[in-house]
Amino acid sequence: MTIQTDSVNKTWESFRELYVDALLRVDEPGAERVVDDARSLGGAREVFVRLMTPAHAHIGELWHAGTINIAQEHASSAIGARLVHRVTRASTERARIGARCLVATPEGELHELGARMVADLLHLDGWEVTYLGASTPASDLASLVAAKKPDVVLLSVTLRESLAAANDCIVALRALENPPKILAGGGAARELTGADATAYDANQGLRAARQLVGASDRDRELERYLQALGARILQQRKERGWSQQELALRAGLDRTYLSGVENGKQNVTLGAVTRVAHALGLTIDEMLGR
């Protein structure tokens, strides 16, 4: 079956249904098309939090219930990991925060898709990220942290069976001469004690990491909003086959100004948004991604 999104109501819920369907059929090209089409609703952060995270959580629930087998679950995770990388590479949302984070899962924890999403979101947020992937022994983790000196260490814990190993990591990190802030994330994180903060999805993980280093969210929220708006305008323009100059002429705006808007570098007035929306044949709500 070919994934079609043109004929459906383009909502996060409809995209999640299509994405889960593609994953269950191990249809990577279909899943890729759904993710690409979902970018019309938001940037990388929204795709990770509102599409991929709940979809893969549902896949995990189906596996636990015995509805799908381990091969399907593994295939879904592998597809998801590749698509996370694809979304990150395609994103223009990169900022600069000047903080360092090391992301890992404790020894024995092989579920790393959530950790990968948070690591990529941190990268887009301007962090210097060291990503270790799955199953890192506590002593090796502490040794690398002592050498790299990250501001924050994110431990992703999905399985309850990994809690003891995660606790060993926290104890080893606390014993360092200059211990980092510790952020516990994942489905089993709420049962873990000793961390400085806890998060249960990629969005919470990003916000918690920023809070641990004292970074304000207000300016970054505006920056993310402008980047998402710019990406939406760029996509709508390309769908119509228009050049930047053509859209600028239709909207009565300077091309250089429009270039700044599409790149998320230009603050915009409601009047400018209205002009672009009308030029593209969209309502203001559609233009603002509501």
DODORO-783582 format. One line per 4 residues: number of its first residue (from 0); for each residue x, y, z of N, C-alpha, C. Coordinates in Angstrom, 1 decimal, decimal comma. Layout:
<atoms>
NUM) X Y Z X Y Z X Y Z  ... $
</atoms>
This chain:
<atoms>
0) 0,8 -1,2 0,0 0,0 0,0 0,0 0,9 1,2 0,0  0,5 2,3 -0,8 1,3 3,5 -0,9 0,7 4,5 0,1  1,6 5,1 0,9 1,1 6,1 1,8 0,7 7,4 1,1  -0,5 7,8 1,3 -1,0 9,0 0,7 -1,5 10,0 1,9 $
4) -1,0 11,2 1,8 -1,4 12,2 2,9 -2,2 13,3 2,3  -2,2 13,4 0,9 -2,9 14,6 0,3 -4,4 14,5 0,6  -4,9 13,3 0,8 -6,4 13,1 0,8 -6,9 13,1 2,3  -6,0 13,2 3,2 -6,4 13,1 4,6 -6,3 14,5 5,3 $
8) -7,1 14,7 6,4 -6,9 15,9 7,2 -5,6 15,9 7,8  -4,8 16,9 7,5 -3,4 17,0 7,9 -3,3 17,4 9,4  -3,5 16,5 10,3 -3,3 16,7 11,7 -2,3 15,8 12,2  -1,7 16,1 13,4 -0,7 15,2 14,0 -1,3 13,8 14,2 $
12) -2,6 13,8 14,6 -3,2 12,4 14,8 -3,3 11,6 13,5  -3,6 12,3 12,4 -3,7 11,5 11,1 -2,3 11,1 10,7  -1,3 12,0 10,9 0,0 11,6 10,5 0,5 10,4 11,4  0,2 10,5 12,7 0,6 9,3 13,6 0,0 8,0 13,1 $
16) -1,2 8,0 12,7 -1,9 6,8 12,2 -1,1 6,3 11,0  -0,9 7,2 10,1 -0,2 6,7 8,8 1,3 6,2 9,1  1,9 6,9 10,1 3,3 6,6 10,4 3,3 5,2 11,1  2,4 4,9 12,0 2,4 3,6 12,7 2,1 2,5 11,7 $
20) 1,1 2,8 10,8 0,8 1,8 9,7 2,0 1,5 8,9  2,8 2,5 8,5 4,0 2,2 7,7 5,0 1,4 8,5  5,2 1,8 9,8 6,2 1,0 10,6 5,8 -0,4 10,8  4,5 -0,7 11,0 4,0 -2,1 11,2 4,2 -2,9 9,9 $
24) 4,2 -2,2 8,8 4,4 -3,0 7,5 5,9 -2,9 7,1  6,7 -2,4 8,0 8,1 -2,2 7,7 8,3 -1,5 6,3  7,6 -0,5 6,1 7,6 0,3 4,9 8,4 1,6 5,2  9,7 1,5 5,1 10,5 2,7 5,4 10,3 3,9 4,4 $
28) 10,2 3,7 3,1 9,9 4,8 2,2 8,5 5,5 2,6  7,5 4,6 3,0 6,3 5,2 3,4 6,4 6,0 4,6  7,1 5,5 5,6 7,3 6,2 6,9 8,0 7,5 6,6  9,0 7,5 5,7 9,8 8,7 5,4 8,9 9,7 4,8 $
32) 7,9 9,3 3,9 7,1 10,3 3,3 6,1 10,9 4,3  5,7 10,1 5,2 4,8 10,7 6,3 5,5 11,7 7,1  6,8 11,4 7,5 7,5 12,3 8,3 7,8 13,6 7,5  8,2 13,5 6,2 8,4 14,6 5,4 7,2 15,5 5,3 $
36) 6,0 14,9 5,1 4,8 15,6 4,9 4,4 16,3 6,3  4,7 15,6 7,4 4,4 16,2 8,7 5,1 17,5 9,0  6,2 17,7 8,3 7,0 18,9 8,5 6,2 20,2 8,1  5,1 20,0 7,4 4,2 21,1 7,1 3,5 21,7 8,3 $
40) 3,5 20,8 9,4 2,8 21,3 10,6 3,8 21,8 11,7  5,1 21,6 11,5 6,0 22,1 12,5 7,4 21,7 12,2  8,3 22,1 13,0 9,7 21,8 12,9 10,1 20,5 13,5  11,4 20,3 13,6 12,0 19,0 14,1 11,4 18,7 15,5 $
44) 11,4 19,7 16,3 10,9 19,5 17,7 9,5 18,9 17,7  8,6 19,5 16,9 7,2 19,1 16,9 7,1 17,7 16,3  7,9 17,4 15,2 7,9 16,1 14,6 8,3 15,0 15,6  9,4 15,3 16,4 9,8 14,3 17,4 8,8 14,1 18,5 $
48) 8,3 15,2 19,0 7,4 15,1 20,2 6,0 14,7 19,9  5,4 15,2 18,7 4,0 15,0 18,5 3,7 13,9 17,5  4,8 13,5 16,8 4,6 12,4 15,8 5,3 11,1 16,2  6,7 11,2 16,3 7,5 10,0 16,4 7,5 9,5 17,8 $
52) 7,5 10,3 18,9 7,6 9,8 20,2 6,3 9,0 20,5  5,1 9,6 20,4 3,9 8,8 20,7 3,7 7,6 19,8  4,1 7,7 18,5 4,0 6,5 17,6 4,9 5,4 18,0  6,1 5,6 18,4 7,0 4,5 18,8 6,6 4,0 20,2 $
56) 6,1 4,9 21,0 5,5 4,4 22,3 4,4 3,4 22,0  3,6 3,7 21,1 2,4 2,8 20,7 3,0 1,5 20,2  4,0 1,5 19,4 4,6 0,3 18,9 5,2 -0,5 20,0  5,8 0,1 21,0 6,3 -0,6 22,2 5,1 -1,3 23,0 $
60) 4,0 -0,6 23,1 2,8 -1,1 23,8 2,3 -2,4 23,0  2,3 -2,3 21,7 1,8 -3,4 20,9 2,8 -4,6 21,1  4,1 -4,4 21,2 5,0 -5,5 21,5 4,8 -6,1 22,8  4,6 -5,2 23,9 4,4 -5,7 25,2 3,1 -6,5 25,3 $
64) 2,1 -6,2 24,5 0,8 -6,9 24,5 0,9 -8,1 23,7  2,0 -8,4 23,0 2,1 -9,6 22,1 1,4 -9,4 20,8  1,0 -8,2 20,4 0,3 -8,0 19,2 1,2 -8,1 18,0  2,5 -7,6 18,2 3,5 -7,7 17,2 4,7 -8,4 17,8 $
68) 5,6 -8,9 16,9 6,7 -9,7 17,4 8,0 -8,8 17,6  9,0 -9,3 18,1 10,2 -8,5 18,4 10,9 -8,1 17,1  10,8 -8,8 16,0 11,4 -8,4 14,7 10,7 -7,1 14,2  9,4 -7,1 14,4 8,7 -5,8 13,9 9,0 -4,7 14,8 $
72) 9,2 -4,9 16,1 9,6 -3,8 17,0 11,0 -3,3 16,7  11,9 -4,2 16,5 13,3 -3,9 16,1 13,3 -3,1 14,8  12,6 -3,6 13,8 12,5 -2,9 12,5 12,0 -1,5 12,7  10,9 -1,3 13,5 10,3 0,0 13,7 11,3 0,9 14,3 $
76) 12,1 0,5 15,3 13,1 1,3 16,0 14,2 1,7 15,1  14,6 0,7 14,2 15,7 1,0 13,3 15,3 2,1 12,3  14,0 2,0 11,8 13,5 3,0 10,8 13,4 4,3 11,5  12,9 4,3 12,8 12,8 5,6 13,5 14,1 6,2 13,7 $
80) 15,1 5,5 14,0 16,5 6,1 14,3 17,0 6,7 13,0  16,8 6,1 11,9 17,3 6,7 10,6 16,5 7,9 10,3  15,2 7,9 10,6 14,4 9,1 10,3 14,6 10,3 11,2  15,0 10,0 12,4 15,4 11,0 13,4 16,6 11,8 12,8 $
84) 17,6 11,0 12,3 18,8 11,6 11,7 18,4 12,4 10,4  17,5 11,9 9,7 17,0 12,6 8,4 16,4 13,9 8,8  15,5 13,9 9,8 14,8 15,2 10,2 15,8 16,2 10,7  16,8 15,7 11,5 17,8 16,6 12,0 18,7 17,3 10,9 $
88) 19,1 16,4 10,0 19,9 16,9 8,9 19,2 18,0 8,0  17,8 17,8 7,9 17,0 18,7 7,1 16,6 20,0 7,8  16,8 20,0 9,1 16,3 21,1 9,9 17,2 22,4 9,7  16,6 23,5 9,7 17,3 24,8 9,7 17,2 25,5 11,1 $
92) 16,9 24,7 12,1 16,6 25,3 13,4 17,8 25,6 14,3  19,0 25,3 13,9 20,1 25,3 14,7 20,3 26,6 15,4  20,5 26,6 16,7 20,7 27,9 17,5 22,1 27,7 18,1  22,4 28,6 19,1 23,6 28,5 19,9 23,3 28,8 21,3 $
96) 23,6 27,8 22,2 23,4 28,0 23,6 24,7 27,9 24,4  25,7 27,3 23,8 27,0 27,3 24,5 27,1 26,4 25,7  26,3 25,3 25,7 26,4 24,4 26,8 26,7 23,0 26,3  27,2 22,1 27,1 27,6 20,7 26,7 26,8 19,7 27,4 $
100) 26,4 18,7 26,7 25,6 17,6 27,2 26,1 16,2 26,7  26,2 15,3 27,5 26,5 13,9 27,2 25,3 13,0 27,4  24,9 12,3 26,3 23,7 11,5 26,3 24,1 10,0 26,2  23,5 9,2 27,1 23,8 7,7 27,1 22,6 7,0 27,8 $
104) 22,7 5,7 27,6 21,8 4,8 28,3 22,7 3,9 29,2  22,2 3,5 30,4 23,0 2,6 31,3 23,2 1,2 30,7  24,1 0,5 31,3 24,5 -0,8 30,8 23,3 -1,7 30,8  23,1 -2,4 29,7 21,9 -3,3 29,5 20,7 -2,7 28,9 $
108) 20,7 -1,3 28,8 19,5 -0,6 28,2 19,8 -0,4 26,7  19,0 -1,2 25,9 19,3 -1,2 24,5 18,3 -0,3 23,7  17,3 0,3 24,4 16,3 1,2 23,8 16,9 2,6 23,8  17,3 3,0 22,6 18,0 4,3 22,6 17,3 5,3 21,7 $
112) 16,1 5,0 21,1 15,5 6,0 20,1 15,2 7,3 20,8  14,6 7,2 22,0 14,3 8,4 22,8 15,5 9,3 23,1  16,6 8,6 23,5 17,8 9,3 23,7 18,4 9,9 22,5  18,2 9,3 21,3 18,7 9,8 20,1 17,9 11,1 19,7 $
116) 16,6 11,1 20,0 15,8 12,3 19,7 16,2 13,4 20,5  16,4 13,2 21,8 16,7 14,3 22,7 18,1 14,8 22,3  19,1 13,9 22,0 20,4 14,4 21,6 20,3 15,3 20,4  19,5 14,9 19,4 19,4 15,7 18,2 18,7 17,0 18,5 $
120) 17,7 17,0 19,4 17,0 18,3 19,7 18,0 19,2 20,5  18,8 18,6 21,3 19,8 19,4 22,0 20,8 20,0 21,0  21,2 19,2 20,0 22,1 19,7 19,0 21,5 20,9 18,2  20,2 20,8 17,9 19,5 21,8 17,2 19,3 23,1 18,1 $
124) 19,3 22,8 19,4 19,1 23,9 20,3 20,5 24,6 20,6  21,5 24,1 20,0 22,8 24,8 20,1 23,8 24,2 21,1  23,5 23,0 21,6 24,3 22,4 22,6 25,5 21,6 21,8  26,6 21,5 22,5 27,6 20,6 22,1 27,3 19,2 22,7 $
128) 26,9 18,3 21,8 26,4 17,0 22,3 27,4 15,8 22,0  27,6 15,0 23,0 28,3 13,8 22,9 27,3 12,7 23,1  27,1 11,9 22,1 26,1 10,8 22,1 26,8 9,5 22,2  26,5 8,7 23,2 27,1 7,4 23,4 26,3 6,2 23,0 $
132) 25,0 6,5 22,8 24,1 5,4 22,4 23,7 4,4 23,5  23,6 3,2 23,2 23,0 2,2 24,1 24,1 1,5 25,0  23,7 1,2 26,2 24,4 0,3 27,1 25,9 0,7 27,4  26,0 1,7 28,3 27,3 2,2 28,7 27,5 1,9 30,1 $
136) 28,6 1,1 30,5 28,9 0,8 31,9 29,2 2,0 32,7  28,8 2,0 34,0 28,9 3,1 34,8 30,4 3,7 34,9  31,4 2,7 35,1 32,7 3,2 35,2 33,3 3,9 33,9  32,9 3,3 32,8 33,3 3,9 31,5 32,6 5,3 31,3 $
140) 31,4 5,4 31,7 30,7 6,6 31,6 31,3 7,7 32,4  31,6 7,4 33,7 32,3 8,3 34,6 33,6 8,8 34,1  34,4 7,8 33,5 35,7 8,1 33,0 35,6 9,1 31,8  34,7 8,9 30,9 34,5 9,9 29,8 34,0 11,2 30,3 $
144) 33,1 11,2 31,2 32,6 12,5 31,7 33,7 13,3 32,4  34,5 12,6 33,1 35,7 13,3 33,8 36,6 14,0 32,7  36,7 13,3 31,6 37,5 13,9 30,5 36,8 15,0 29,7  35,5 14,8 29,4 34,8 15,7 28,5 34,2 16,9 29,3 $
148) 34,0 16,7 30,6 33,4 17,7 31,5 32,1 18,4 30,9  31,1 17,6 30,6 29,9 18,2 30,1 29,1 18,9 31,3  28,3 19,8 30,9 27,5 20,5 31,9 26,4 19,6 32,4  25,8 18,8 31,5 24,7 17,9 31,9 25,0 16,5 31,3 $
152) 24,6 15,5 32,1 24,6 14,1 31,6 23,2 13,6 31,6  22,7 13,2 30,4 21,4 12,7 30,3 21,4 11,2 30,2  20,8 10,5 31,2 20,6 9,1 31,2 19,2 8,7 30,8  19,1 8,0 29,7 17,8 7,5 29,2 17,5 6,1 29,7 $
156) 16,4 5,9 30,4 16,1 4,6 31,0 14,7 4,3 30,6  14,5 3,3 29,7 13,2 2,9 29,3 12,7 1,7 30,1  13,6 0,8 30,4 13,1 -0,5 31,1 13,4 -0,4 32,6  12,5 -1,0 33,3 12,7 -1,0 34,8 13,9 -1,9 35,1 $
160) 14,2 -2,9 34,3 15,3 -3,8 34,5 16,7 -3,0 34,5  16,6 -1,8 33,9 17,8 -1,0 33,8 18,0 0,0 34,9  17,1 0,0 35,9 17,2 1,0 37,0 18,4 0,8 37,8  18,8 -0,4 38,1 20,0 -0,7 39,0 21,2 -0,2 38,3 $
164) 21,3 -0,4 37,0 22,5 0,0 36,3 22,5 1,6 36,2  21,3 2,2 36,0 21,3 3,6 36,0 21,7 4,2 37,3  21,2 3,6 38,4 21,6 4,1 39,7 23,2 4,0 39,9  23,8 2,9 39,4 25,2 2,8 39,4 25,9 4,0 38,7 $
168) 25,3 4,4 37,6 25,8 5,5 36,8 25,8 6,8 37,6  24,6 7,0 38,3 24,5 8,2 39,1 25,5 8,3 40,2  25,6 7,1 40,9 26,6 7,0 42,0 28,0 7,4 41,5  28,4 6,8 40,3 29,7 7,0 39,8 29,9 8,5 39,4 $
172) 28,9 9,1 38,8 29,0 10,5 38,4 29,1 11,4 39,6  28,3 11,1 40,7 28,4 11,9 41,9 29,7 11,9 42,6  30,5 10,8 42,3 31,7 10,6 43,0 32,9 11,4 42,3  32,6 12,0 41,1 33,6 12,7 40,4 34,0 14,0 41,2 $
176) 35,1 14,5 40,9 35,6 15,7 41,6 34,7 16,9 41,2  34,3 17,0 40,0 33,4 18,1 39,5 32,2 17,4 38,8  31,3 16,9 39,6 30,1 16,1 39,0 29,3 17,1 38,1  28,7 16,5 37,0 27,8 17,3 36,2 26,4 17,3 36,8 $
180) 25,5 18,1 36,2 24,1 17,9 36,5 23,6 16,6 35,8  22,7 15,9 36,5 22,2 14,7 35,9 20,8 14,8 35,6  20,4 14,5 34,4 19,0 14,5 33,9 18,6 13,0 33,6  17,6 12,5 34,2 17,1 11,2 33,9 15,9 11,3 33,0 $
184) 15,9 10,5 31,9 14,8 10,6 31,0 14,3 9,2 30,6  13,1 9,1 30,1 12,6 7,8 29,6 11,5 7,3 30,4  10,9 6,2 30,0 9,7 5,7 30,6 9,8 5,2 32,0  11,1 4,8 32,4 11,3 4,3 33,8 12,0 5,3 34,6 $
188) 12,2 6,5 34,1 12,9 7,5 34,9 12,3 8,0 36,1  10,9 7,9 36,2 10,2 8,4 37,4 10,5 7,5 38,6  11,0 6,3 38,3 11,4 5,4 39,5 12,8 5,5 39,9  13,6 6,4 39,2 15,0 6,6 39,5 15,2 7,8 40,4 $
192) 15,9 7,6 41,5 16,2 8,6 42,4 17,7 9,1 42,3  18,0 10,3 42,7 19,3 10,8 42,7 19,7 11,7 41,6  18,8 11,9 40,6 19,0 12,8 39,4 18,6 14,2 39,8  19,2 15,2 39,1 18,8 16,6 39,4 17,5 17,0 38,8 $
196) 17,1 16,2 37,7 15,8 16,5 37,1 15,4 15,3 36,3  14,1 15,2 36,0 13,5 14,0 35,4 12,6 14,5 34,2  12,7 13,8 33,1 11,8 14,1 32,0 11,3 12,8 31,4  10,1 12,9 30,8 9,5 11,6 30,3 9,3 11,6 28,7 $
200) 9,7 12,7 28,1 9,6 12,7 26,6 10,7 13,7 26,1  10,9 13,8 24,8 12,0 14,6 24,3 11,8 16,1 24,6  10,5 16,6 24,5 10,3 18,0 24,8 10,6 18,3 26,2  10,2 17,5 27,2 10,5 17,8 28,6 12,0 17,7 28,8 $
204) 12,7 16,7 28,1 14,1 16,6 28,3 14,9 17,8 27,8  14,5 18,4 26,7 15,1 19,7 26,2 14,9 20,8 27,2  13,7 21,0 27,7 13,4 22,1 28,6 14,1 21,9 30,0  14,2 20,6 30,4 14,8 20,4 31,7 16,3 20,6 31,6 $
208) 16,9 20,2 30,5 18,3 20,4 30,3 18,7 21,9 30,3  17,8 22,7 29,6 18,0 24,2 29,6 17,9 24,7 31,0  17,0 24,3 31,8 16,8 24,8 33,2 18,0 24,4 34,0  18,6 23,2 33,8 19,7 22,8 34,6 20,9 23,7 34,4 $
212) 21,0 24,3 33,3 22,2 25,3 33,0 21,8 26,7 33,1  20,5 27,0 33,5 20,1 28,3 33,7 19,8 29,1 32,5  19,4 28,4 31,4 19,1 29,1 30,1 17,7 29,5 30,1  17,4 30,7 29,7 16,0 31,2 29,6 15,3 30,6 28,3 $
216) 14,1 30,3 28,5 13,3 29,7 27,4 12,6 30,8 26,5  12,5 32,0 27,0 11,7 33,0 26,3 12,2 33,3 25,0  13,5 33,7 24,9 14,1 34,1 23,6 14,2 32,9 22,7  14,4 31,7 23,2 14,5 30,5 22,4 13,2 30,2 21,8 $
220) 12,1 30,4 22,6 10,7 30,1 22,1 10,4 31,0 20,9  10,8 32,3 21,0 10,6 33,2 19,8 11,4 32,7 18,7  12,6 32,3 18,9 13,5 31,9 17,8 12,9 30,6 17,1  12,5 29,7 18,0 11,9 28,5 17,4 10,6 28,8 16,6 $
224) 9,8 29,7 17,1 8,6 30,1 16,4 8,9 30,7 15,0  9,9 31,6 15,0 10,3 32,2 13,7 10,9 31,2 12,7  11,6 30,2 13,3 12,2 29,2 12,4 11,1 28,3 11,8  10,1 28,0 12,7 9,0 27,1 12,2 8,2 27,9 11,1 $
228) 8,0 29,1 11,4 7,2 29,9 10,4 8,0 30,0 9,1  9,3 30,3 9,2 10,1 30,4 8,0 10,1 29,1 7,2  10,2 28,0 7,9 10,2 26,7 7,2 8,9 26,4 6,6  7,8 26,8 7,2 6,5 26,6 6,6 6,3 27,4 5,3 $
232) 6,8 28,7 5,4 6,7 29,5 4,2 7,6 28,9 3,0  8,8 28,5 3,4 9,7 27,9 2,4 9,0 26,7 1,7  8,4 25,8 2,5 7,8 24,6 2,0 6,7 25,0 1,1  5,8 25,9 1,5 4,6 26,3 0,7 5,1 26,9 -0,6 $
236) 6,1 27,7 -0,5 6,6 28,3 -1,8 7,1 27,3 -2,8  7,9 26,3 -2,2 8,5 25,3 -3,1 7,4 24,4 -3,7  6,4 24,1 -2,9 5,3 23,3 -3,4 4,6 23,9 -4,6  4,6 25,3 -4,7 4,0 26,0 -5,8 5,0 26,2 -6,9 $
240) 6,3 25,8 -6,7 7,3 26,0 -7,8 7,7 27,4 -8,0  7,5 28,2 -6,9 7,9 29,7 -7,1 9,3 29,9 -6,6  9,9 30,9 -7,2 11,2 31,4 -6,7 11,0 32,3 -5,5  12,0 32,6 -4,8 11,9 33,5 -3,7 11,5 34,9 -4,2 $
244) 12,0 35,3 -5,3 11,7 36,6 -5,9 10,2 36,7 -6,3  9,7 35,6 -6,8 8,3 35,5 -7,2 7,4 35,7 -6,1  7,6 35,0 -5,0 6,8 35,1 -3,8 6,9 36,6 -3,2  8,1 37,1 -3,2 8,3 38,5 -2,7 7,5 39,5 -3,5 $
248) 7,5 39,3 -4,8 6,7 40,2 -5,7 5,2 40,0 -5,4  4,7 38,8 -5,3 3,3 38,6 -5,0 2,8 39,1 -3,7  3,8 39,1 -2,7 3,4 39,6 -1,4 3,8 41,0 -1,2  4,4 41,7 -2,1 4,8 43,1 -2,0 5,9 43,3 -1,0 $
252) 6,8 42,3 -0,9 7,9 42,4 0,1 9,2 42,4 -0,6  10,2 42,9 0,1 11,6 42,9 -0,4 12,1 41,4 -0,4  12,8 41,0 -1,4 13,3 39,6 -1,5 14,3 39,3 -0,3  15,1 40,3 0,0 16,1 40,1 1,1 15,4 39,9 2,4 $
256) 14,3 40,7 2,6 13,5 40,5 3,8 12,9 39,1 3,9  12,3 38,7 2,7 11,7 37,4 2,7 12,7 36,3 2,9  13,9 36,5 2,4 14,9 35,5 2,7 15,2 35,3 4,1  15,3 36,4 4,9 15,5 36,4 6,3 14,4 35,7 7,0 $
260) 13,1 35,9 6,5 12,0 35,3 7,2 12,0 33,8 7,0  12,3 33,3 5,7 12,4 31,9 5,4 13,5 31,2 6,2  14,6 31,9 6,5 15,7 31,4 7,3 15,5 31,5 8,8  14,3 32,1 9,2 14,1 32,2 10,7 14,9 33,2 11,3 $
264) 15,5 34,2 10,6 16,4 35,2 11,1 15,8 36,5 11,2  14,6 36,7 10,7 13,9 38,0 10,6 12,6 38,0 11,4  12,6 38,9 12,4 11,3 39,1 13,1 10,3 39,6 12,1  9,0 39,3 12,3 8,0 39,6 11,3 6,9 40,4 12,0 $
268) 6,2 41,2 11,2 5,0 41,9 11,7 3,8 41,1 11,2  2,6 41,3 11,8 1,4 40,6 11,4 1,1 41,0 10,0  1,4 42,2 9,6 1,1 42,7 8,3 1,9 41,9 7,2  3,2 41,6 7,5 4,0 40,8 6,6 3,5 39,4 6,5 $
272) 3,1 38,8 7,6 2,6 37,5 7,6 1,3 37,4 6,8  0,5 38,4 7,0 -0,8 38,5 6,2 -0,6 38,5 4,7  0,4 39,4 4,3 0,7 39,5 2,9 1,2 38,1 2,3  2,1 37,5 3,1 2,6 36,2 2,6 1,5 35,2 2,5 $
276) 0,7 35,1 3,5 -0,4 34,2 3,6 -1,3 34,4 2,4  -1,7 35,6 2,1 -2,6 35,9 1,0 -1,9 35,5 -0,3  -0,6 35,8 -0,5 0,1 35,4 -1,7 0,1 33,9 -1,9  0,1 33,2 -0,8 0,2 31,7 -0,9 -1,2 31,1 -1,0 $
280) -2,2 31,9 -0,8 -3,6 31,4 -0,8 -4,0 30,7 0,5  -3,3 31,1 1,6 -3,6 30,5 2,9 -4,3 31,4 3,9  -5,0 30,9 4,9 -5,5 31,7 5,9 -4,4 32,1 6,9  -4,6 33,1 7,7 -3,6 33,4 8,7 -3,4 32,2 9,7 $
284) -4,4 31,5 10,1 -4,3 30,4 11,0 -3,4 29,3 10,3  -3,6 29,1 9,0 -2,8 28,1 8,3 -1,3 28,5 8,3  -1,2 29,8 8,0 0,2 30,4 7,9 0,9 30,3 9,3  0,2 30,4 10,4 0,8 30,4 11,7 0,9 29,0 12,2 $
288) 0,4 28,0 11,5 0,5 26,6 11,9 -0,5 26,2 13,0  -1,6 26,9 13,1 -2,6 26,6 14,1 -3,5 25,5 13,7 $
</atoms>
